[in-house]
Amino acid sequence: MEKLAYTINELADKGVGRRSSIYKMINSGKLRARKRGRSTIILHEDAEECLKNLPEYVLEGGGAVEAPDAPAR
């Protein structure tokens, strides 16, 4: 089960962006945040919605992007 909400640091650790980028998304209205006491939290569905609304990466010429082979862990 996914967490219901994340702190700014937790989102940064998940790879959503750096702390400063996350605050920029909040301040620009692209990412909805809430306050719980002194903590800023982002609901799971709000983080998901923000990521879904990011522009898609399209190569010049309209080609598809292929993922590089991931190294074995």
N, CA, C, O and CB atoms as a CASP TS submission, in Angstrom:
PFRMAT TS
TARGET T0000
AUTHOR 0000-0000-0000
METHOD Language model
MODEL 1
PARENT N/A
ATOM      1  N   MET     1       0.838  -1.183   0.000  1.00  0.00           N
ATOM      2  CA  MET     1       0.000   0.000   0.000  1.00  0.00           C
ATOM      3  C   MET     1       0.884   1.247   0.000  1.00  0.00           C
ATOM      4  O   MET     1       1.821   1.359   0.790  1.00  0.00           O
ATOM      5  CB  MET     1      -0.954  -0.003   1.219  1.00  0.00           C
ATOM      6  N   GLU     2       0.574   2.170  -0.888  1.00  0.00           N
ATOM      7  CA  GLU     2       1.321   3.429  -0.960  1.00  0.00           C
ATOM      8  C   GLU     2       0.998   4.289   0.253  1.00  0.00           C
ATOM      9  O   GLU     2      -0.067   4.162   0.856  1.00  0.00           O
ATOM     10  CB  GLU     2       0.993   4.193  -2.267  1.00  0.00           C
ATOM     11  N   LYS     3       1.928   5.158   0.597  1.00  0.00           N
ATOM     12  CA  LYS     3       1.688   6.107   1.674  1.00  0.00           C
ATOM     13  C   LYS     3       0.597   7.079   1.238  1.00  0.00           C
ATOM     14  O   LYS     3       0.429   7.330   0.044  1.00  0.00           O
ATOM     15  CB  LYS     3       2.992   6.867   2.055  1.00  0.00           C
ATOM     16  N   LEU     4      -0.135   7.618   2.187  1.00  0.00           N
ATOM     17  CA  LEU     4      -1.171   8.596   1.871  1.00  0.00           C
ATOM     18  C   LEU     4      -0.587   9.959   1.543  1.00  0.00           C
ATOM     19  O   LEU     4      -1.137  10.695   0.724  1.00  0.00           O
ATOM     20  CB  LEU     4      -2.138   8.721   3.025  1.00  0.00           C
ATOM     21  N   ALA     5       0.542  10.299   2.188  1.00  0.00           N
ATOM     22  CA  ALA     5       1.151  11.609   1.981  1.00  0.00           C
ATOM     23  C   ALA     5       2.657  11.521   2.167  1.00  0.00           C
ATOM     24  O   ALA     5       3.168  10.625   2.839  1.00  0.00           O
ATOM     25  CB  ALA     5       0.552  12.648   2.944  1.00  0.00           C
ATOM     26  N   TYR     6       3.357  12.473   1.556  1.00  0.00           N
ATOM     27  CA  TYR     6       4.808  12.524   1.614  1.00  0.00           C
ATOM     28  C   TYR     6       5.276  13.899   2.061  1.00  0.00           C
ATOM     29  O   TYR     6       4.604  14.902   1.815  1.00  0.00           O
ATOM     30  CB  TYR     6       5.412  12.171   0.257  1.00  0.00           C
ATOM     31  N   THR     7       6.417  13.944   2.712  1.00  0.00           N
ATOM     32  CA  THR     7       7.059  15.219   3.007  1.00  0.00           C
ATOM     33  C   THR     7       7.856  15.632   1.764  1.00  0.00           C
ATOM     34  O   THR     7       8.011  14.847   0.829  1.00  0.00           O
ATOM     35  CB  THR     7       7.986  15.118   4.284  1.00  0.00           C
ATOM     36  N   ILE     8       8.351  16.854   1.765  1.00  0.00           N
ATOM     37  CA  ILE     8       9.180  17.325   0.660  1.00  0.00           C
ATOM     38  C   ILE     8      10.421  16.431   0.515  1.00  0.00           C
ATOM     39  O   ILE     8      10.791  16.052  -0.596  1.00  0.00           O
ATOM     40  CB  ILE     8       9.594  18.805   0.883  1.00  0.00           C
ATOM     41  N   ASN     9      11.054  16.102   1.632  1.00  0.00           N
ATOM     42  CA  ASN     9      12.253  15.253   1.584  1.00  0.00           C
ATOM     43  C   ASN     9      11.943  13.871   1.025  1.00  0.00           C
ATOM     44  O   ASN     9      12.738  13.327   0.259  1.00  0.00           O
ATOM     45  CB  ASN     9      12.863  15.118   2.977  1.00  0.00           C
ATOM     46  N   GLU    10      10.806  13.295   1.392  1.00  0.00           N
ATOM     47  CA  GLU    10      10.444  11.966   0.877  1.00  0.00           C
ATOM     48  C   GLU    10      10.222  12.002  -0.629  1.00  0.00           C
ATOM     49  O   GLU    10      10.619  11.074  -1.335  1.00  0.00           O
ATOM     50  CB  GLU    10       9.183  11.443   1.579  1.00  0.00           C
ATOM     51  N   LEU    11       9.590  13.061  -1.130  1.00  0.00           N
ATOM     52  CA  LEU    11       9.393  13.173  -2.580  1.00  0.00           C
ATOM     53  C   LEU    11      10.737  13.321  -3.288  1.00  0.00           C
ATOM     54  O   LEU    11      10.957  12.726  -4.343  1.00  0.00           O
ATOM     55  CB  LEU    11       8.474  14.373  -2.916  1.00  0.00           C
ATOM     56  N   ALA    12      11.625  14.107  -2.711  1.00  0.00           N
ATOM     57  CA  ALA    12      12.951  14.284  -3.305  1.00  0.00           C
ATOM     58  C   ALA    12      13.693  12.944  -3.322  1.00  0.00           C
ATOM     59  O   ALA    12      14.353  12.617  -4.308  1.00  0.00           O
ATOM     60  CB  ALA    12      13.768  15.351  -2.522  1.00  0.00           C
ATOM     61  N   ASP    13      13.590  12.172  -2.242  1.00  0.00           N
ATOM     62  CA  ASP    13      14.242  10.861  -2.180  1.00  0.00           C
ATOM     63  C   ASP    13      13.659   9.886  -3.195  1.00  0.00           C
ATOM     64  O   ASP    13      14.365   8.994  -3.666  1.00  0.00           O
ATOM     65  CB  ASP    13      14.117  10.280  -0.779  1.00  0.00           C
ATOM     66  N   LYS    14      12.379  10.042  -3.540  1.00  0.00           N
ATOM     67  CA  LYS    14      11.740   9.175  -4.529  1.00  0.00           C
ATOM     68  C   LYS    14      12.118   9.557  -5.959  1.00  0.00           C
ATOM     69  O   LYS    14      11.770   8.847  -6.903  1.00  0.00           O
ATOM     70  CB  LYS    14      10.230   9.227  -4.367  1.00  0.00           C
ATOM     71  N   GLY    15      12.831  10.676  -6.125  1.00  0.00           N
ATOM     72  CA  GLY    15      13.266  11.069  -7.457  1.00  0.00           C
ATOM     73  C   GLY    15      12.315  12.005  -8.177  1.00  0.00           C
ATOM     74  O   GLY    15      12.448  12.205  -9.385  1.00  0.00           O
ATOM     75  N   VAL    16      11.363  12.581  -7.467  1.00  0.00           N
ATOM     76  CA  VAL    16      10.428  13.518  -8.099  1.00  0.00           C
ATOM     77  C   VAL    16      11.162  14.782  -8.535  1.00  0.00           C
ATOM     78  O   VAL    16      10.793  15.404  -9.531  1.00  0.00           O
ATOM     79  CB  VAL    16       9.272  13.875  -7.132  1.00  0.00           C
ATOM     80  N   GLY    17      12.169  15.149  -7.816  1.00  0.00           N
ATOM     81  CA  GLY    17      12.969  16.336  -8.122  1.00  0.00           C
ATOM     82  C   GLY    17      13.754  16.726  -6.888  1.00  0.00           C
ATOM     83  O   GLY    17      13.633  16.106  -5.831  1.00  0.00           O
ATOM     84  N   ARG    18      14.558  17.762  -7.038  1.00  0.00           N
ATOM     85  CA  ARG    18      15.265  18.282  -5.874  1.00  0.00           C
ATOM     86  C   ARG    18      14.273  19.047  -5.008  1.00  0.00           C
ATOM     87  O   ARG    18      13.191  19.414  -5.466  1.00  0.00           O
ATOM     88  CB  ARG    18      16.460  19.195  -6.297  1.00  0.00           C
ATOM     89  N   ARG    19      14.644  19.282  -3.768  1.00  0.00           N
ATOM     90  CA  ARG    19      13.773  20.031  -2.851  1.00  0.00           C
ATOM     91  C   ARG    19      13.377  21.379  -3.453  1.00  0.00           C
ATOM     92  O   ARG    19      12.212  21.770  -3.397  1.00  0.00           O
ATOM     93  CB  ARG    19      14.474  20.245  -1.494  1.00  0.00           C
ATOM     94  N   SER    20      14.349  22.085  -4.028  1.00  0.00           N
ATOM     95  CA  SER    20      14.058  23.405  -4.603  1.00  0.00           C
ATOM     96  C   SER    20      13.081  23.302  -5.768  1.00  0.00           C
ATOM     97  O   SER    20      12.220  24.166  -5.928  1.00  0.00           O
ATOM     98  CB  SER    20      15.351  24.080  -5.069  1.00  0.00           C
ATOM     99  N   SER    21      13.203  22.258  -6.582  1.00  0.00           N
ATOM    100  CA  SER    21      12.278  22.057  -7.710  1.00  0.00           C
ATOM    101  C   SER    21      10.868  21.762  -7.214  1.00  0.00           C
ATOM    102  O   SER    21       9.886  22.230  -7.790  1.00  0.00           O
ATOM    103  CB  SER    21      12.767  20.909  -8.614  1.00  0.00           C
ATOM    104  N   ILE    22      10.778  20.989  -6.149  1.00  0.00           N
ATOM    105  CA  ILE    22       9.467  20.657  -5.582  1.00  0.00           C
ATOM    106  C   ILE    22       8.813  21.920  -5.035  1.00  0.00           C
ATOM    107  O   ILE    22       7.621  22.141  -5.252  1.00  0.00           O
ATOM    108  CB  ILE    22       9.600  19.586  -4.464  1.00  0.00           C
ATOM    109  N   TYR    23       9.578  22.753  -4.326  1.00  0.00           N
ATOM    110  CA  TYR    23       9.021  24.013  -3.827  1.00  0.00           C
ATOM    111  C   TYR    23       8.604  24.927  -4.973  1.00  0.00           C
ATOM    112  O   TYR    23       7.592  25.618  -4.861  1.00  0.00           O
ATOM    113  CB  TYR    23      10.037  24.727  -2.934  1.00  0.00           C
ATOM    114  N   LYS    24       9.358  24.949  -6.073  1.00  0.00           N
ATOM    115  CA  LYS    24       8.974  25.761  -7.242  1.00  0.00           C
ATOM    116  C   LYS    24       7.653  25.274  -7.824  1.00  0.00           C
ATOM    117  O   LYS    24       6.806  26.082  -8.203  1.00  0.00           O
ATOM    118  CB  LYS    24      10.077  25.715  -8.326  1.00  0.00           C
ATOM    119  N   MET    25       7.470  23.939  -7.897  1.00  0.00           N
ATOM    120  CA  MET    25       6.206  23.393  -8.414  1.00  0.00           C
ATOM    121  C   MET    25       5.047  23.772  -7.496  1.00  0.00           C
ATOM    122  O   MET    25       3.951  24.070  -7.970  1.00  0.00           O
ATOM    123  CB  MET    25       6.293  21.852  -8.554  1.00  0.00           C
ATOM    124  N   ILE    26       5.285  23.763  -6.197  1.00  0.00           N
ATOM    125  CA  ILE    26       4.237  24.147  -5.238  1.00  0.00           C
ATOM    126  C   ILE    26       3.905  25.625  -5.409  1.00  0.00           C
ATOM    127  O   ILE    26       2.734  25.990  -5.508  1.00  0.00           O
ATOM    128  CB  ILE    26       4.685  23.856  -3.774  1.00  0.00           C
ATOM    129  N   ASN    27       4.929  26.480  -5.444  1.00  0.00           N
ATOM    130  CA  ASN    27       4.708  27.925  -5.532  1.00  0.00           C
ATOM    131  C   ASN    27       4.083  28.349  -6.850  1.00  0.00           C
ATOM    132  O   ASN    27       3.399  29.372  -6.904  1.00  0.00           O
ATOM    133  CB  ASN    27       6.009  28.655  -5.342  1.00  0.00           C
ATOM    134  N   SER    28       4.303  27.585  -7.914  1.00  0.00           N
ATOM    135  CA  SER    28       3.709  27.913  -9.214  1.00  0.00           C
ATOM    136  C   SER    28       2.302  27.338  -9.366  1.00  0.00           C
ATOM    137  O   SER    28       1.619  27.616 -10.352  1.00  0.00           O
ATOM    138  CB  SER    28       4.597  27.398 -10.339  1.00  0.00           C
ATOM    139  N   GLY    29       1.866  26.533  -8.389  1.00  0.00           N
ATOM    140  CA  GLY    29       0.527  25.952  -8.452  1.00  0.00           C
ATOM    141  C   GLY    29       0.466  24.631  -9.196  1.00  0.00           C
ATOM    142  O   GLY    29      -0.622  24.084  -9.381  1.00  0.00           O
ATOM    143  N   LYS    30       1.595  24.107  -9.624  1.00  0.00           N
ATOM    144  CA  LYS    30       1.615  22.837 -10.358  1.00  0.00           C
ATOM    145  C   LYS    30       1.492  21.634  -9.434  1.00  0.00           C
ATOM    146  O   LYS    30       1.065  20.559  -9.857  1.00  0.00           O
ATOM    147  CB  LYS    30       2.891  22.725 -11.169  1.00  0.00           C
ATOM    148  N   LEU    31       1.865  21.817  -8.177  1.00  0.00           N
ATOM    149  CA  LEU    31       1.813  20.737  -7.189  1.00  0.00           C
ATOM    150  C   LEU    31       1.073  21.245  -5.964  1.00  0.00           C
ATOM    151  O   LEU    31       1.464  22.245  -5.362  1.00  0.00           O
ATOM    152  CB  LEU    31       3.245  20.238  -6.810  1.00  0.00           C
ATOM    153  N   ARG    32       0.018  20.561  -5.604  1.00  0.00           N
ATOM    154  CA  ARG    32      -0.789  20.955  -4.452  1.00  0.00           C
ATOM    155  C   ARG    32      -0.145  20.432  -3.165  1.00  0.00           C
ATOM    156  O   ARG    32       0.189  19.252  -3.057  1.00  0.00           O
ATOM    157  CB  ARG    32      -2.242  20.424  -4.591  1.00  0.00           C
ATOM    158  N   ALA    33       0.020  21.319  -2.209  1.00  0.00           N
ATOM    159  CA  ALA    33       0.617  20.948  -0.925  1.00  0.00           C
ATOM    160  C   ALA    33      -0.336  21.329   0.202  1.00  0.00           C
ATOM    161  O   ALA    33      -1.217  22.174   0.043  1.00  0.00           O
ATOM    162  CB  ALA    33       1.999  21.637  -0.733  1.00  0.00           C
ATOM    163  N   ARG    34      -0.135  20.694   1.318  1.00  0.00           N
ATOM    164  CA  ARG    34      -0.946  20.960   2.513  1.00  0.00           C
ATOM    165  C   ARG    34      -0.018  21.125   3.703  1.00  0.00           C
ATOM    166  O   ARG    34       1.128  20.677   3.681  1.00  0.00           O
ATOM    167  CB  ARG    34      -1.977  19.815   2.770  1.00  0.00           C
ATOM    168  N   LYS    35      -0.521  21.764   4.727  1.00  0.00           N
ATOM    169  CA  LYS    35       0.255  21.949   5.953  1.00  0.00           C
ATOM    170  C   LYS    35      -0.332  21.071   7.050  1.00  0.00           C
ATOM    171  O   LYS    35      -1.546  21.028   7.251  1.00  0.00           O
ATOM    172  CB  LYS    35       0.269  23.445   6.390  1.00  0.00           C
ATOM    173  N   ARG    36       0.557  20.369   7.756  1.00  0.00           N
ATOM    174  CA  ARG    36       0.182  19.608   8.947  1.00  0.00           C
ATOM    175  C   ARG    36       1.108  20.131  10.037  1.00  0.00           C
ATOM    176  O   ARG    36       2.257  19.707  10.165  1.00  0.00           O
ATOM    177  CB  ARG    36       0.314  18.013   8.738  1.00  0.00           C
ATOM    178  N   GLY    37       0.576  21.060  10.814  1.00  0.00           N
ATOM    179  CA  GLY    37       1.426  21.748  11.776  1.00  0.00           C
ATOM    180  C   GLY    37       2.435  22.583  11.007  1.00  0.00           C
ATOM    181  O   GLY    37       2.056  23.403  10.171  1.00  0.00           O
ATOM    182  N   ARG    38       3.714  22.381  11.282  1.00  0.00           N
ATOM    183  CA  ARG    38       4.766  23.107  10.568  1.00  0.00           C
ATOM    184  C   ARG    38       5.260  22.357   9.338  1.00  0.00           C
ATOM    185  O   ARG    38       6.050  22.892   8.560  1.00  0.00           O
ATOM    186  CB  ARG    38       5.929  23.377  11.496  1.00  0.00           C
ATOM    187  N   SER    39       4.802  21.133   9.159  1.00  0.00           N
ATOM    188  CA  SER    39       5.272  20.307   8.042  1.00  0.00           C
ATOM    189  C   SER    39       4.452  20.552   6.786  1.00  0.00           C
ATOM    190  O   SER    39       3.235  20.724   6.843  1.00  0.00           O
ATOM    191  CB  SER    39       5.218  18.828   8.414  1.00  0.00           C
ATOM    192  N   THR    40       5.137  20.563   5.656  1.00  0.00           N
ATOM    193  CA  THR    40       4.474  20.619   4.354  1.00  0.00           C
ATOM    194  C   THR    40       4.369  19.185   3.855  1.00  0.00           C
ATOM    195  O   THR    40       5.365  18.464   3.800  1.00  0.00           O
ATOM    196  CB  THR    40       5.259  21.540   3.326  1.00  0.00           C
ATOM    197  N   ILE    41       3.165  18.779   3.494  1.00  0.00           N
ATOM    198  CA  ILE    41       2.958  17.420   2.983  1.00  0.00           C
ATOM    199  C   ILE    41       2.243  17.482   1.640  1.00  0.00           C
ATOM    200  O   ILE    41       1.519  18.431   1.340  1.00  0.00           O
ATOM    201  CB  ILE    41       2.146  16.564   3.993  1.00  0.00           C
ATOM    202  N   ILE    42       2.467  16.449   0.850  1.00  0.00           N
ATOM    203  CA  ILE    42       1.823  16.325  -0.454  1.00  0.00           C
ATOM    204  C   ILE    42       1.128  14.975  -0.480  1.00  0.00           C
ATOM    205  O   ILE    42       1.754  13.941  -0.246  1.00  0.00           O
ATOM    206  CB  ILE    42       2.855  16.467  -1.636  1.00  0.00           C
ATOM    207  N   LEU    43      -0.162  14.988  -0.765  1.00  0.00           N
ATOM    208  CA  LEU    43      -0.904  13.738  -0.862  1.00  0.00           C
ATOM    209  C   LEU    43      -0.400  12.928  -2.052  1.00  0.00           C
ATOM    210  O   LEU    43       0.020  13.484  -3.066  1.00  0.00           O
ATOM    211  CB  LEU    43      -2.420  14.008  -0.991  1.00  0.00           C
ATOM    212  N   HIS    44      -0.448  11.615  -1.910  1.00  0.00           N
ATOM    213  CA  HIS    44       0.014  10.708  -2.967  1.00  0.00           C
ATOM    214  C   HIS    44      -0.654  11.047  -4.293  1.00  0.00           C
ATOM    215  O   HIS    44       0.028  11.148  -5.312  1.00  0.00           O
ATOM    216  CB  HIS    44      -0.270   9.240  -2.589  1.00  0.00           C
ATOM    217  N   GLU    45      -1.975  11.225  -4.303  1.00  0.00           N
ATOM    218  CA  GLU    45      -2.686  11.493  -5.558  1.00  0.00           C
ATOM    219  C   GLU    45      -2.316  12.849  -6.150  1.00  0.00           C
ATOM    220  O   GLU    45      -2.345  13.011  -7.370  1.00  0.00           O
ATOM    221  CB  GLU    45      -4.190  11.427  -5.332  1.00  0.00           C
ATOM    222  N   ASP    46      -1.969  13.829  -5.312  1.00  0.00           N
ATOM    223  CA  ASP    46      -1.548  15.132  -5.834  1.00  0.00           C
ATOM    224  C   ASP    46      -0.173  15.034  -6.491  1.00  0.00           C
ATOM    225  O   ASP    46       0.060  15.661  -7.524  1.00  0.00           O
ATOM    226  CB  ASP    46      -1.525  16.183  -4.708  1.00  0.00           C
ATOM    227  N   ALA    47       0.744  14.253  -5.905  1.00  0.00           N
ATOM    228  CA  ALA    47       2.055  14.040  -6.501  1.00  0.00           C
ATOM    229  C   ALA    47       1.924  13.304  -7.829  1.00  0.00           C
ATOM    230  O   ALA    47       2.578  13.651  -8.812  1.00  0.00           O
ATOM    231  CB  ALA    47       2.961  13.259  -5.544  1.00  0.00           C
ATOM    232  N   GLU    48       1.078  12.291  -7.843  1.00  0.00           N
ATOM    233  CA  GLU    48       0.849  11.504  -9.054  1.00  0.00           C
ATOM    234  C   GLU    48       0.264  12.378 -10.167  1.00  0.00           C
ATOM    235  O   GLU    48       0.695  12.292 -11.317  1.00  0.00           O
ATOM    236  CB  GLU    48      -0.092  10.321  -8.756  1.00  0.00           C
ATOM    237  N   GLU    49      -0.709  13.212  -9.827  1.00  0.00           N
ATOM    238  CA  GLU    49      -1.353  14.099 -10.801  1.00  0.00           C
ATOM    239  C   GLU    49      -0.354  15.101 -11.367  1.00  0.00           C
ATOM    240  O   GLU    49      -0.360  15.373 -12.567  1.00  0.00           O
ATOM    241  CB  GLU    49      -2.534  14.840 -10.156  1.00  0.00           C
ATOM    242  N   CYS    50       0.494  15.643 -10.520  1.00  0.00           N
ATOM    243  CA  CYS    50       1.509  16.598 -10.964  1.00  0.00           C
ATOM    244  C   CYS    50       2.445  15.943 -11.976  1.00  0.00           C
ATOM    245  O   CYS    50       2.755  16.536 -13.010  1.00  0.00           O
ATOM    246  CB  CYS    50       2.312  17.139  -9.761  1.00  0.00           C
ATOM    247  N   LEU    51       2.891  14.738 -11.687  1.00  0.00           N
ATOM    248  CA  LEU    51       3.801  14.035 -12.592  1.00  0.00           C
ATOM    249  C   LEU    51       3.118  13.693 -13.914  1.00  0.00           C
ATOM    250  O   LEU    51       3.742  13.765 -14.973  1.00  0.00           O
ATOM    251  CB  LEU    51       4.326  12.760 -11.929  1.00  0.00           C
ATOM    252  N   LYS    52       1.852  13.325 -13.856  1.00  0.00           N
ATOM    253  CA  LYS    52       1.115  13.005 -15.085  1.00  0.00           C
ATOM    254  C   LYS    52       0.944  14.227 -15.974  1.00  0.00           C
ATOM    255  O   LYS    52       0.833  14.091 -17.192  1.00  0.00           O
ATOM    256  CB  LYS    52      -0.252  12.423 -14.746  1.00  0.00           C
ATOM    257  N   ASN    53       0.921  15.423 -15.384  1.00  0.00           N
ATOM    258  CA  ASN    53       0.711  16.648 -16.142  1.00  0.00           C
ATOM    259  C   ASN    53       2.004  17.259 -16.680  1.00  0.00           C
ATOM    260  O   ASN    53       1.959  18.278 -17.368  1.00  0.00           O
ATOM    261  CB  ASN    53       0.007  17.651 -15.283  1.00  0.00           C
ATOM    262  N   LEU    54       3.157  16.653 -16.378  1.00  0.00           N
ATOM    263  CA  LEU    54       4.411  17.142 -16.940  1.00  0.00           C
ATOM    264  C   LEU    54       4.397  16.911 -18.446  1.00  0.00           C
ATOM    265  O   LEU    54       3.790  15.949 -18.915  1.00  0.00           O
ATOM    266  CB  LEU    54       5.636  16.440 -16.281  1.00  0.00           C
ATOM    267  N   PRO    55       5.059  17.781 -19.212  1.00  0.00           N
ATOM    268  CA  PRO    55       5.073  17.581 -20.666  1.00  0.00           C
ATOM    269  C   PRO    55       5.813  16.297 -21.034  1.00  0.00           C
ATOM    270  O   PRO    55       6.775  15.898 -20.378  1.00  0.00           O
ATOM    271  CB  PRO    55       5.727  18.786 -21.368  1.00  0.00           C
ATOM    272  N   GLU    56       5.338  15.670 -22.094  1.00  0.00           N
ATOM    273  CA  GLU    56       5.985  14.456 -22.577  1.00  0.00           C
ATOM    274  C   GLU    56       7.249  14.808 -23.342  1.00  0.00           C
ATOM    275  O   GLU    56       7.320  15.854 -23.988  1.00  0.00           O
ATOM    276  CB  GLU    56       5.030  13.644 -23.465  1.00  0.00           C
ATOM    277  N   TYR    57       8.236  13.943 -23.269  1.00  0.00           N
ATOM    278  CA  TYR    57       9.474  14.113 -24.010  1.00  0.00           C
ATOM    279  C   TYR    57       9.278  13.542 -25.402  1.00  0.00           C
ATOM    280  O   TYR    57       8.926  12.373 -25.558  1.00  0.00           O
ATOM    281  CB  TYR    57      10.667  13.431 -23.285  1.00  0.00           C
ATOM    282  N   VAL    58       9.506  14.369 -26.409  1.00  0.00           N
ATOM    283  CA  VAL    58       9.360  13.928 -27.792  1.00  0.00           C
ATOM    284  C   VAL    58      10.635  14.268 -28.540  1.00  0.00           C
ATOM    285  O   VAL    58      11.101  15.407 -28.504  1.00  0.00           O
ATOM    286  CB  VAL    58       8.121  14.585 -28.472  1.00  0.00           C
ATOM    287  N   LEU    59      11.193  13.286 -29.210  1.00  0.00           N
ATOM    288  CA  LEU    59      12.389  13.505 -30.012  1.00  0.00           C
ATOM    289  C   LEU    59      12.039  14.316 -31.254  1.00  0.00           C
ATOM    290  O   LEU    59      10.921  14.239 -31.763  1.00  0.00           O
ATOM    291  CB  LEU    59      13.037  12.162 -30.406  1.00  0.00           C
ATOM    292  N   GLU    60      13.003  15.090 -31.734  1.00  0.00           N
ATOM    293  CA  GLU    60      12.794  15.781 -33.006  1.00  0.00           C
ATOM    294  C   GLU    60      12.559  14.732 -34.077  1.00  0.00           C
ATOM    295  O   GLU    60      13.237  13.705 -34.091  1.00  0.00           O
ATOM    296  CB  GLU    60      14.011  16.695 -33.372  1.00  0.00           C
ATOM    297  N   GLY    61      11.634  14.964 -34.952  1.00  0.00           N
ATOM    298  CA  GLY    61      11.299  13.989 -35.973  1.00  0.00           C
ATOM    299  C   GLY    61      10.224  13.026 -35.506  1.00  0.00           C
ATOM    300  O   GLY    61       9.794  12.165 -36.274  1.00  0.00           O
ATOM    301  N   GLY    62       9.778  13.153 -34.252  1.00  0.00           N
ATOM    302  CA  GLY    62       8.672  12.352 -33.746  1.00  0.00           C
ATOM    303  C   GLY    62       9.003  10.922 -33.402  1.00  0.00           C
ATOM    304  O   GLY    62       8.091  10.122 -33.196  1.00  0.00           O
ATOM    305  N   GLY    63      10.275  10.567 -33.330  1.00  0.00           N
ATOM    306  CA  GLY    63      10.647   9.197 -33.002  1.00  0.00           C
ATOM    307  C   GLY    63      10.384   8.877 -31.543  1.00  0.00           C
ATOM    308  O   GLY    63      10.239   9.776 -30.715  1.00  0.00           O
ATOM    309  N   ALA    64      10.326   7.618 -31.242  1.00  0.00           N
ATOM    310  CA  ALA    64      10.102   7.175 -29.861  1.00  0.00           C
ATOM    311  C   ALA    64      11.423   7.123 -29.118  1.00  0.00           C
ATOM    312  O   ALA    64      12.483   6.936 -29.715  1.00  0.00           O
ATOM    313  CB  ALA    64       9.410   5.792 -29.827  1.00  0.00           C
ATOM    314  N   VAL    65      11.346   7.288 -27.830  1.00  0.00           N
ATOM    315  CA  VAL    65      12.524   7.205 -26.974  1.00  0.00           C
ATOM    316  C   VAL    65      12.633   5.786 -26.451  1.00  0.00           C
ATOM    317  O   VAL    65      11.688   5.264 -25.860  1.00  0.00           O
ATOM    318  CB  VAL    65      12.451   8.230 -25.802  1.00  0.00           C
ATOM    319  N   GLU    66      13.779   5.160 -26.665  1.00  0.00           N
ATOM    320  CA  GLU    66      13.992   3.816 -26.140  1.00  0.00           C
ATOM    321  C   GLU    66      14.807   3.908 -24.868  1.00  0.00           C
ATOM    322  O   GLU    66      15.787   4.651 -24.798  1.00  0.00           O
ATOM    323  CB  GLU    66      14.696   2.912 -27.179  1.00  0.00           C
ATOM    324  N   ALA    67      14.403   3.156 -23.872  1.00  0.00           N
ATOM    325  CA  ALA    67      15.124   3.143 -22.604  1.00  0.00           C
ATOM    326  C   ALA    67      16.424   2.372 -22.766  1.00  0.00           C
ATOM    327  O   ALA    67      16.446   1.313 -23.393  1.00  0.00           O
ATOM    328  CB  ALA    67      14.259   2.524 -21.481  1.00  0.00           C
ATOM    329  N   PRO    68      17.501   2.895 -22.208  1.00  0.00           N
ATOM    330  CA  PRO    68      18.762   2.144 -22.281  1.00  0.00           C
ATOM    331  C   PRO    68      18.671   0.890 -21.413  1.00  0.00           C
ATOM    332  O   PRO    68      17.880   0.834 -20.472  1.00  0.00           O
ATOM    333  CB  PRO    68      19.962   3.030 -21.830  1.00  0.00           C
ATOM    334  N   ASP    69      19.468  -0.088 -21.730  1.00  0.00           N
ATOM    335  CA  ASP    69      19.483  -1.312 -20.922  1.00  0.00           C
ATOM    336  C   ASP    69      19.960  -0.962 -19.518  1.00  0.00           C
ATOM    337  O   ASP    69      20.991  -0.314 -19.337  1.00  0.00           O
ATOM    338  CB  ASP    69      20.399  -2.408 -21.567  1.00  0.00           C
ATOM    339  N   ALA    70      19.206  -1.395 -18.554  1.00  0.00           N
ATOM    340  CA  ALA    70      19.568  -1.134 -17.154  1.00  0.00           C
ATOM    341  C   ALA    70      20.630  -2.141 -16.711  1.00  0.00           C
ATOM    342  O   ALA    70      20.555  -3.319 -17.060  1.00  0.00           O
ATOM    343  CB  ALA    70      18.309  -1.214 -16.225  1.00  0.00           C
ATOM    344  N   PRO    71      21.612  -1.678 -15.946  1.00  0.00           N
ATOM    345  CA  PRO    71      22.613  -2.634 -15.454  1.00  0.00           C
ATOM    346  C   PRO    71      21.986  -3.603 -14.475  1.00  0.00           C
ATOM    347  O   PRO    71      21.057  -3.245 -13.750  1.00  0.00           O
ATOM    348  CB  PRO    71      23.789  -1.903 -14.790  1.00  0.00           C
ATOM    349  N   ALA    72      22.485  -4.823 -14.450  1.00  0.00           N
ATOM    350  CA  ALA    72      21.966  -5.839 -13.527  1.00  0.00           C
ATOM    351  C   ALA    72      22.364  -5.469 -12.106  1.00  0.00           C
ATOM    352  O   ALA    72      23.471  -4.984 -11.872  1.00  0.00           O
ATOM    353  CB  ALA    72      22.495  -7.260 -13.895  1.00  0.00           C
ATOM    354  N   ARG    73      21.465  -5.697 -11.164  1.00  0.00           N
ATOM    355  CA  ARG    73      21.740  -5.399  -9.757  1.00  0.00           C
ATOM    356  C   ARG    73      22.012  -6.645  -8.994  1.00  0.00           C
ATOM    357  O   ARG    73      22.264  -6.590  -7.790  1.00  0.00           O
ATOM    358  CB  ARG    73      20.594  -4.657  -9.123  1.00  0.00           C
TER
END
